[in-house]
């Protein structure tokens, strides 16, 4: 079990390095889209999120309010959610609540990642998705959220943040609903 997690972690690091290089070159790899209910993707993330939060006092909650069908590239969207979860873990200093929520709003699939952390100050919030913007992280490069935005955009979606100091942060990912297994996107992450 432990060996499998180590191999998966090493593979993720390798992918991150490749993604950073692709981002720096302005390139992306073709998406490998899989059409599925958003709730299935959330359930698929649970073991990875539990591993991400292992050793902390963070409660994980997963909720499927509505369950639209989406077309996702698992590798890139896993990276998005794990990046947001890792940021939340660091912001909450290992104690609090992390919630993932699947929903449907205004004809778009919605995936929310909500934490009970200290929130993001106004002065950084406006440039949070810009390359090299970093706040309160000892070892952050400031590229994680820029890459998240690129990955979500490749799926034809948008990502936005709402945060109140002292009240936590919510990242909302809005994606097209797949119609007949098709999705509109630029096709490259």
C-alpha positions in Angstrom: 0.0 0.0 0.0 2.7 2.5 1.0 4.9 1.6 -2.0 1.9 2.3 -4.3 1.4 5.7 -2.8 5.1 6.5 -3.2 5.1 5.5 -6.8 1.9 7.6 -7.4 3.5 10.6 -5.6 6.7 10.2 -7.7 4.6 10.1 -10.9 2.7 13.2 -9.8 6.0 15.1 -9.1 7.2 14.0 -12.6 4.0 15.3 -14.1 4.2 18.6 -12.2 7.7 19.2 -13.5 6.5 18.5 -17.1 3.5 20.7 -16.6 5.7 23.5 -15.3 7.9 23.2 -18.3 4.9 23.1 -20.6 3.5 26.2 -18.8 6.8 28.1 -19.2 6.8 27.3 -22.9 3.1 28.2 -23.3 2.3 24.6 -24.5 -0.1 22.0 -23.2 -0.6 18.3 -23.8 -3.8 17.0 -25.5 -6.6 16.4 -23.1 -7.8 12.8 -22.6 -11.5 13.5 -21.9 -13.7 11.0 -20.1 -17.4 11.8 -19.9 -18.9 11.0 -16.5 -21.1 12.4 -13.7 -19.3 15.0 -11.7 -20.2 13.2 -8.5 -18.3 10.1 -9.8 -15.2 12.3 -10.2 -15.6 13.7 -6.7 -15.9 10.1 -5.3 -12.8 9.1 -7.3 -10.9 12.0 -5.6 -11.7 10.9 -2.1 -8.7 8.5 -1.5 -6.3 11.0 -2.9 -7.7 13.8 -0.8 -7.6 11.6 2.4 -3.9 10.9 1.6 -3.3 14.7 1.1 -4.8 15.4 4.5 -3.3 12.4 6.3 -1.7 13.5 9.6 -3.8 16.6 9.9 -6.9 17.4 11.9 -8.8 18.5 8.8 -12.3 17.1 8.3 -13.1 16.2 4.7 -16.7 16.5 3.4 -17.8 15.5 0.0 -21.3 16.5 -1.2 -23.1 16.0 -4.5 -26.0 18.5 -4.6 -26.7 17.9 -8.3 -24.8 15.6 -10.6 -24.2 17.0 -14.1 -22.3 15.0 -16.6 -19.0 16.5 -17.6 -16.0 15.7 -19.8 -12.8 15.7 -17.8 -9.2 14.8 -18.2 -8.6 13.1 -14.9 -4.9 13.8 -14.7 -5.2 17.5 -15.1 -8.4 18.0 -13.0 -7.0 15.8 -10.2 -4.0 18.2 -10.2 -6.3 21.2 -9.9 -8.2 19.8 -6.9 -5.2 18.4 -5.2 -3.4 21.8 -5.6 -6.4 23.6 -4.1 -6.6 21.0 -1.2 -2.9 21.3 -0.5 -3.2 25.1 -0.4 -6.1 24.8 1.9 -4.3 22.4 4.2 -1.4 24.8 4.4 -3.6 27.8 5.0 -5.6 26.0 7.8 -2.3 24.9 9.4 -3.5 21.3 9.6 -6.8 22.0 11.4 -10.3 22.8 10.1 -12.8 21.7 7.4 -12.3 21.1 3.7 -15.4 20.5 1.6 -15.9 19.5 -2.0 -19.3 20.1 -3.6 -20.6 19.1 -7.0 -23.6 21.1 -8.3 -25.3 22.5 -11.3 -25.9 26.3 -11.6 -27.1 28.3 -14.6 -26.5 25.4 -17.0 -22.9 24.9 -15.9 -21.4 22.1 -13.8 -19.9 23.5 -10.6 -17.2 22.0 -8.4 -16.5 24.0 -5.2 -13.5 23.5 -2.9 -14.2 25.3 0.4 -12.0 25.6 3.4 -12.4 27.1 6.9 -9.0 28.8 6.8 -8.0 32.4 7.5 -9.1 33.6 4.1 -7.1 35.5 1.5 -6.3 39.2 2.0 -7.8 41.6 -0.6 -4.4 42.8 -1.8 -3.5 39.3 -3.1 -6.9 38.1 -4.2 -7.0 40.1 -7.5 -3.7 38.6 -8.7 -4.0 35.1 -7.2 -4.2 33.4 -10.6 -1.2 35.3 -12.0 2.1 33.5 -12.3 4.4 33.9 -9.3 1.7 35.3 -7.1 2.2 33.7 -3.7 1.0 34.4 -0.2 1.8 32.9 3.2 3.5 29.8 1.8 7.1 28.9 2.8 7.9 26.9 -0.3 5.4 28.1 -2.9 6.4 29.0 -6.4 3.3 31.0 -7.1 2.6 28.9 -10.2 0.1 26.4 -8.8 -3.0 28.5 -9.3 -1.9 29.9 -12.6 -1.6 26.3 -13.8 -5.0 25.4 -12.3 -6.5 28.3 -14.2 -4.8 27.1 -17.4 -6.1 23.5 -16.9 -9.7 24.6 -16.1 -9.6 26.9 -19.1 -8.5 24.0 -21.4 -11.7 22.3 -20.3 -13.8 25.3 -21.4 -14.3 26.4 -17.8 -13.5 29.1 -15.4 -12.2 29.2 -11.8 -12.9 32.0 -9.4 -12.3 32.6 -5.7 -14.4 34.1 -2.9 -12.7 34.8 0.4 -13.4 36.7 3.6 -10.6 37.2 6.0 -11.2 35.0 9.0 -14.0 33.1 7.3 -12.3 30.8 4.9 -12.0 30.6 1.1 -14.1 29.0 -1.7 -12.7 28.2 -5.1 -15.5 27.6 -7.6 -14.7 25.8 -10.9 -17.4 26.1 -13.5 -17.4 23.6 -16.4 -19.5 23.0 -19.5 -22.1 20.2 -19.1 -21.3 17.5 -21.6 -24.0 17.0 -24.2 -23.9 13.7 -25.9 -20.4 13.1 -24.7 -19.1 16.3 -26.4 -17.7 19.3 -24.6 -16.5 22.6 -25.9 -12.9 23.3 -25.0 -9.6 24.3 -26.7 -8.5 20.7 -26.0 -5.1 21.3 -24.6 -4.1 21.6 -20.9 
